[in-house]
Each structure stands twice: as structure tokens, then as C-alpha cells.
């Protein structure tokens, strides 16, 4: 990896500089390692312009932000779309049917920084355009994002062994960071002064992993409600099954089931969010990630039986991570976090997160960081009444606080911290 970083520096020295005052000189940019790239000079790099110009895909970021989130504009520059070599084909964006797609955006008025991001959930490379890219581009950062190398609800079909698909996510962020630094050097004549990792949910997990495993590539990161993977738990496979098992009984009026939900980590006061998460998130998330790490649990079935009742053979509502074979934990270990971050990290999570309960994710990761003696590198903001998806703020007016403004504050806080 260090050799690759040296290669970036060599590219920066050997490639003619592209002056920031020459916004239309697009053809001279080349993304190292890319199999395909399309370079476009745009009058607007934010979604205020890219929606109309076709340089984003609204479906990638639908539902992630509150409708009233400010939409900045006035950011002309260069956009590079492309993909790295890959064998999977789950990403249909740009008509390419090719994974490992990326987008780079290079504003004419550059502040010297670069923000790199991986997509949340199983979304594609434009998923962070409203929540992250608009804000950082308006501040003058270059921005790079990846689809993580596999997308969609059957992402687990990628890879040869359990855990391989998620492990690829980490590789793709590292790959893009190295390439983006080189492109920044081509565009502006020097490598970034500051490189930040930023992401939501699975993208927040990627921030954590990069700062633990490749900290030399970054100056810091902002983890927005990152997913926590640990070999022995907590992880998705330890707290989702109790929700799936107990919610139907809770909805039928069982106080015992309600207590079981709270014991699994779901926050008191979040009950009004449970019906939505039961319908949309818990079942699908458990079955797809369980299939990624433990495909043998349901035999020849592909990601189990949707909405099966507890007691049904092979039902994910009865999944017990602790009792599964050692091979399952070995698969999770490929992507597990340790807390050993090597650069400053700010974590933002809502106390009413009902997909990744804060007690089982943000609180647990903060404790891990402290336990390994890295607490001085971590700041943790628990946002009262925030939940996992800001789109729900509009669905439950007056009950929830959006996290996007808190994330934007955290970017500014990290800038000041690094100074």
C-alpha cells in the first residue's frame, strides 16, 4: 500500500499541472487503474445542476435526506465517471452494467482538500451526492465516491467465499483514494493538503476501517452512524434477529416482547419507528448480510425466507450468531473493526437509530476505541432524537432531528481539529 502511495507522488510529479484557472481543459485528466473513464466539464457539480445534466442518479440518494436540506449551487468544475476492473455487474448506472464504478468531482475553486466516500447500504456511487457531496463541494473540496464494488440486495453473490463481498468494499475505497489523489495532482498541480474519509451507515463503517487499516492515506474522517462489525458481536447478526422475532408479538400487545426488544438494544422512545423498520429494514438487512457471512444457515435457499414466523425451519428470526460454526466468525473477522484508529475520527449517531441501535453500534465502537488507548483520536456526538435515515424526519414531523446538519458541523469541527 505504501508503494502505491509513492506511485501517486510520482504521478503528481510527472503529470503536467492543470491550473485551476483553466476549467475546460478536461482531456488531460487520467484516473490511474481505471478501465473506463468519461470526463465532463460542467457548469455545476452539485445536484442543483447534475440532476438536470444527467451527471447524478436521484434513485441512488432517494430517501436519505430531509426534503428541506439546503441545496448549494455555483460550483463549476470537472466530473469524471468511470470504473475499475471488476468481474461483477450489479451496477447499471451509466448503462455500463459494471461494478467498481466511481465518480470524481473537481471544483474550479479548490480549497486544497479531498473527501472520499463509499456508498451507504447497497446503493451506488451517487448515493452521497445530496448528503455529503453538495456540502463539501460548496466548501471547495474535491470529492470522490465509489459503489464499493458490488451493489443491490443480492450483493452477497459477489466473491468466492463468505465475507468476500464486504471485504471488497474496503479495497475499493482504498483504491479510489489512491487514484483520486493522483487525479487531484493532475488537476491542480499538487496532491491534497487534506484528505478526509466520510460516509453514512455502511459508508461510515468504511471510514472506520480505512482509519484503522490505511491511516496514512487520510488526515481524518467523519463516521455518520457507521455499521459495526465485530467478530464476537455486537454486529447486525446479533441484534436484528431479536427484533424480527419479538416485534410481531409486541405489535400484538405483548409486554414481554417489548422488554425483549429493549434488551436487544432498541432505544426506549423509538417504538413509533418500529413498524416502518419491521416492514422495510430489519428482515431484508438480516437475511442479506446473514447470507453474505453464513450462507449455510438456510441450506440451498437464497437469503432465507422473507418475514418467516419464529419456529419456521431456517428462519432468520431464530438466527443465533453465538451458536454458529467458527467459520462464520472467520468470515466476519475479514471485515471486523478493532477500534485502533490511526487518525482523528468524529462519529455522529442518533439516539433513536432503529436500524443500528446506538447502544450496539456507536456506543460500542466508542468504547472499543477507548479500550485500545486511542480515545484521544475520537470525538463522539450522540444526537438526541436522530434516527438512521433523515428521510424519516419528514415522515414523522416534530419527532425526529435530522443528522445531515450535524454531519456538516462535524466536517467543520474536524477541519478545526486538524488545524
Long-range contacts (C-beta under 8 A, 24 or more apart in sequence): 1-174, 1-214, 1-216, 1-217, 2-216, 4-178, 5-178, 5-181, 5-216, 5-217, 7-32, 7-178, 7-182, 8-32, 8-178, 8-181, 8-182, 8-185, 8-191, 9-191, 11-182, 11-185, 11-186, 12-181, 12-182, 12-185, 12-186, 12-190, 12-191, 15-182, 15-185, 15-186, 16-186, 17-186, 17-188, 17-189, 17-190, 18-186, 18-187, 18-188, 18-189, 19-188, 19-189, 20-108, 20-109, 20-110, 20-187, 20-188, 21-108, 23-76, 23-77, 23-78, 23-108, 26-78, 28-186, 29-78, 29-80, 29-106, 29-183, 29-186, 29-187, 30-183, 30-186, 31-80, 31-82, 31-102, 31-104, 31-179, 31-182, 31-183, 32-178, 32-179, 32-182, 32-183, 33-84, 33-85, 33-175, 33-178, 33-179, 34-82, 34-83, 34-84, 34-102, 34-179, 35-82, 35-83, 35-84, 35-85, 36-82, 36-83, 36-96, 36-98, 37-80, 37-81, 37-82, 38-80, 38-81, 38-82, 38-94, 39-78, 39-79, 39-80, 40-78, 40-79, 40-80, 40-81, 41-77, 41-78, 42-76, 42-77, 42-78, 42-79, 43-76, 44-73, 44-74, 44-75, 44-76, 45-75, 45-76, 45-77, 45-79, 45-105, 45-107, 45-133, 45-137, 45-143, 46-71, 46-72, 46-73, 46-75, 46-133, 46-134, 46-137, 46-138, 47-71, 47-129, 47-130, 47-133, 47-134, 48-72, 48-73, 48-134, 49-73, 50-79, 50-129, 55-79, 55-81, 56-126, 56-129, 57-93, 57-124, 57-126, 60-93, 60-119, 60-123, 60-124, 60-125, 60-126, 60-127, 60-129, 61-123, 61-126, 61-127, 61-128, 61-129, 61-130, 61-131, 62-391, 63-389, 63-391, 64-120, 64-127, 64-130, 64-131, 64-200, 64-389, 64-390, 64-391, 65-130, 65-131, 65-390, 65-391, 65-402, 65-404, 66-390, 66-391, 66-393, 66-394, 66-402, 66-404, 67-394, 69-130, 69-131, 69-390, 69-402, 69-404, 71-130, 71-134, 72-134, 72-135, 72-137, 72-138, 74-138, 75-107, 75-108, 75-109, 75-137, 75-138, 76-107, 76-108, 77-105, 77-106, 77-107, 77-108, 77-137, 78-105, 78-106, 78-187, 79-103, 79-104, 79-105, 79-106, 80-104, 80-105, 80-106, 80-183, 84-172, 84-175, 84-176, 84-179, 86-149, 88-149, 88-150, 88-157, 88-158, 90-150, 90-151, 90-152, 90-154, 90-155, 90-158, 91-124, 91-125, 91-147, 91-151, 91-152, 93-124, 93-125, 93-126, 93-147, 99-147, 99-149, 99-150, 99-151, 99-158, 100-146, 100-147, 100-149, 100-172, 100-175, 101-125, 101-146, 101-147, 102-144, 102-145, 102-146, 102-147, 102-176, 102-179, 103-143, 103-144, 103-145, 104-142, 104-143, 104-144, 104-180, 104-183, 105-133, 105-137, 105-142, 105-143, 105-144, 106-142, 106-183, 106-184, 106-187, 106-188, 107-137, 107-140, 107-141, 107-142, 109-140, 110-140, 110-141, 110-142, 110-187, 110-188, 111-139, 111-140, 111-141, 112-140, 112-192, 112-193, 112-194, 113-140, 113-141, 113-142, 113-192, 113-193, 113-194, 113-195, 113-196, 114-141, 114-142, 114-143, 114-144, 114-180, 114-181, 114-184, 114-192, 114-194, 114-195, 114-196, 115-141, 115-142, 115-143, 115-144, 115-195, 115-196, 115-197, 115-198, 116-143, 116-144, 116-145, 116-173, 116-176, 116-177, 116-180, 116-195, 116-196, 116-197, 116-198, 116-218, 117-143, 117-144, 117-145, 117-146, 117-197, 117-198, 117-199, 117-203, 117-206, 118-145, 118-146, 118-148, 118-169, 118-172, 118-173, 118-199, 118-202, 118-203, 118-206, 119-145, 119-146, 119-147, 119-148, 119-151, 119-199, 119-202, 119-203, 120-199, 120-200, 120-201, 120-202, 120-203, 120-204, 121-201, 121-202, 122-150, 122-151, 122-152, 122-153, 122-155, 122-202, 122-288, 123-147, 123-151, 124-151, 127-203, 128-198, 128-199, 128-200, 128-203, 131-200, 131-224, 131-390, 131-404, 131-407, 132-198, 132-199, 132-200, 132-407, 135-404, 135-408, 135-411, 136-198, 136-411, 139-411, 141-196, 142-180, 142-184, 142-187, 142-192, 144-176, 144-177, 144-179, 144-180, 145-176, 146-172, 146-173, 146-175, 146-176, 147-172, 148-172, 148-173, 148-202, 148-206, 153-284, 153-288, 154-288, 154-302, 154-303, 155-288, 155-292, 156-288, 156-289, 156-291, 156-292, 156-295, 156-303, 161-331, 162-292, 162-293, 162-294, 162-295, 162-327, 162-328, 162-331, 163-292, 163-293, 163-330, 163-331, 163-332, 163-333, 163-334, 163-335, 164-334, 165-292, 166-229, 166-292, 166-293, 166-334, 166-335, 167-334, 167-335, 169-202, 169-206, 169-335, 170-206, 170-209, 170-210, 170-213, 170-335, 173-197, 173-206, 173-209, 173-210, 174-210, 174-214, 174-217, 177-210, 177-214, 177-217, 177-218, 178-217, 181-217, 194-219, 194-415, 194-418, 195-219, 196-220, 196-221, 196-222, 196-411, 196-414, 197-221, 197-222, 198-222, 198-224, 198-407, 198-411, 199-223, 199-224, 199-226, 200-224, 200-225, 200-407, 201-225, 201-226, 201-227, 201-355, 201-356, 201-388, 202-226, 202-227, 204-347, 205-229, 205-337, 207-345, 208-337, 208-341, 208-345, 208-365, 209-335, 209-337, 211-341, 211-342, 211-343, 211-345, 212-337, 212-338, 212-339, 212-340, 212-341, 212-342, 215-341, 215-342, 215-343, 216-342, 218-343, 219-343, 219-344, 219-418, 220-343, 220-344, 220-345, 220-346, 220-414, 220-417, 220-418, 221-343, 221-344, 221-345, 221-346, 221-414, 222-345, 222-346, 222-347, 222-348, 222-407, 222-410, 222-411, 222-414, 223-345, 223-346, 223-347, 223-348, 224-348, 224-349, 224-403, 224-407, 224-410, 225-348, 225-349, 225-350, 225-353, 225-356, 225-361, 225-362, 225-388, 225-403, 226-347, 226-361, 226-362, 226-365, 227-356, 227-361, 228-337, 228-356, 228-360, 228-361, 228-362, 228-364, 228-365, 229-332, 229-335, 229-336, 229-337, 230-332, 230-336, 230-337, 230-364, 230-368, 231-329, 231-332, 231-333, 231-336, 232-329, 233-321, 233-322, 234-265, 234-360, 234-361, 234-364, 235-321, 235-332, 236-285, 236-286, 236-289, 236-356, 237-286, 237-289, 237-290, 237-293, 237-294, 237-319, 237-321, 237-332, 238-321, 238-322, 238-360, 239-264, 239-265, 239-266, 239-357, 239-360, 240-282, 240-285, 240-286, 240-316, 241-286, 241-316, 241-317, 241-318, 241-319, 241-320, 241-321, 243-274, 243-277, 243-278, 243-282, 244-278, 244-282, 244-283, 244-286, 244-310, 244-316, 244-317, 245-310, 245-317, 245-318, 247-274, 247-278, 247-282, 248-309, 250-274, 251-275, 251-278, 264-357, 264-360, 265-357, 265-359, 265-360, 266-354, 266-357, 267-351, 267-352, 267-353, 267-354, 267-357, 267-358, 267-359, 269-352, 270-352, 270-354, 270-387, 272-396, 272-399, 273-352, 273-354, 273-387, 273-392, 273-396, 274-354, 276-354, 276-392, 276-395, 277-354, 277-355, 281-354, 281-355, 281-388, 282-355, 283-307, 283-316, 285-355, 286-316, 286-319, 287-316, 290-316, 290-319, 292-331, 293-328, 293-331, 293-332, 294-324, 294-328, 294-331, 296-325, 297-324, 337-365, 337-368, 338-368, 338-372, 339-365, 339-368, 339-369, 339-370, 339-371, 339-372, 339-374, 340-372, 340-374, 341-369, 341-374, 341-377, 341-378, 342-377, 343-377, 344-377, 344-378, 344-379, 344-414, 344-417, 344-418, 345-369, 345-377, 345-378, 345-379, 346-378, 346-379, 346-380, 346-381, 346-410, 346-413, 346-414, 346-417, 347-378, 347-379, 347-380, 347-381, 348-381, 348-383, 348-403, 348-406, 348-407, 348-410, 349-381, 349-382, 349-383, 349-386, 349-403, 350-382, 350-383, 350-384, 350-385, 350-386, 350-387, 350-388, 350-400, 350-401, 350-403, 351-382, 351-383, 351-384, 351-385, 351-386, 352-385, 352-386, 352-387, 352-400, 353-386, 353-387, 353-388, 354-387, 354-388, 355-388, 355-389, 356-388, 358-382, 379-413, 379-417, 381-406, 381-410
